[in-house]
């Protein structure tokens, strides 16, 4: 009887652990996909003169990809508020990131996201990766 309980507990633990890992992997993949989509919309609006310009483009990209409610969450609002200062203090790093994300600025999903961004005031400064 105790052996059956122990075996059952082990099986439940193994299945639960496997389920947790699969779910965690899917969540990470979804987060990575959204990050690429958002940053591609931000990237095509550059290059930027300063952090304020970049922060405006990032806000537009965030709303276009994730919706207007997304910018009201504490983590996103905080990140957007700090973006300009971060950009101004590390312009070269941000520009390299921007150029990398231009690789994701293609395809149907990107075009849909960018069309939404245009309605919010986005302007495409570059069509292709430099």
N, C-alpha and C positions, 0 to 999 in steps of 0.2 A: 504494500500500500504506500509506504513512504517512498519507495523507489519510483513508483509511478508518478507521485507528486513531484519528486525531484526531476525526473525526466521531462515531465510536462512543463515545469518551471524553466528548465534549460531551453526547451523548444520555443516556448513563448518569448524568452529573452533573446534568443538568436533571431527569431522572426521579427521581433520588435526592433532590434538593433539594425537589421537589414532594411526594414521599412523606414526607419529614421534616416539612415544614410541615403537611401534613394530619394526621399523627400527633400533632404538638405541639398543634395546635388541638383535636383530640379529647381529649387528656389535660387540657388547660386547661378544657375544657367539663365534663369529668367531675369535676375538682377543684372547680370552681365549684358544680356540682350538689350534691356532698357537703357543701360548706361551707354552702350554703343549707339543706339537710336538717338538718344538725347544729345550726346556729344557730337554726332554727325551733323545734326541740325545747328548746333552752336558753331561748329567748325566752319561751315560754309559761309557764315556771316562775317568771318574775319578775312584778313588779319585786322586786329584791333589796335587803335591808337593808345588806349589806356584801359585800366581796370574797370572803369565805369562803363565804357562801351562794351567790354566783354561781359560784364555782369548783366547788362541789359539784354544782350544776346542770349545769355545762359537762362535768364528768366523766361524769355520768349520760348526758348527750346523746351524748357521744363513744362511750361503750360501746354505747348503744342503736343508733346509726347505723353505726358502723364495727366494732363487735365488741370483746370484752374484750382481745384481743391488741393492739389499736391503742394502748392507753394505755401499753404497755410499750416502744414505740419511743422512741428518744432525743428526736426533735423534739417528739412529742406529749407525752411525760412532762415535758419541759422547759417547754413552753407551759402545760400545766396547773399546774405548780408555780409559775409566775410570774403566773398569772391573777388571783389574789386581790389581790396588790400592785398590779397594773395597774388592776384595777377600782377599788380604793380611791383610787388617785391620779387617776383620770379618771372619776368616777362619772357625770357628765353625758354624756360622750361614749359610754360604755358603754350608758347608758340610751337614748340616741338610736339606737344600733345595735340594741339589743334591740327597740325599737319598729319599726324598719325590717324586721327579720327576722320580725315577727309576720305580715307579708304572705304569708309562705311556709308558715304554719301551717294548711294546709288540704289536702285531697285524700287519696287512698288511701295514698300512700307516707308522708305525714306521720302519718296515723293509725296505720299499722303501726309506724313508728319511735317514736311517742309511747307506744303500748301496751307496747313493749319497755322504754321508759324508766320507765313506771309500775311495772313489775315490779322495777325497780331502786330505786324510792322517789321517783320524780318526782311532782310535784303540779302540775296545771294551775291557775295563778292567774288567767289571763285567757283567754277563748275568742276574742274578737275584738280586732282592732286598735283602740286607743283613739282 
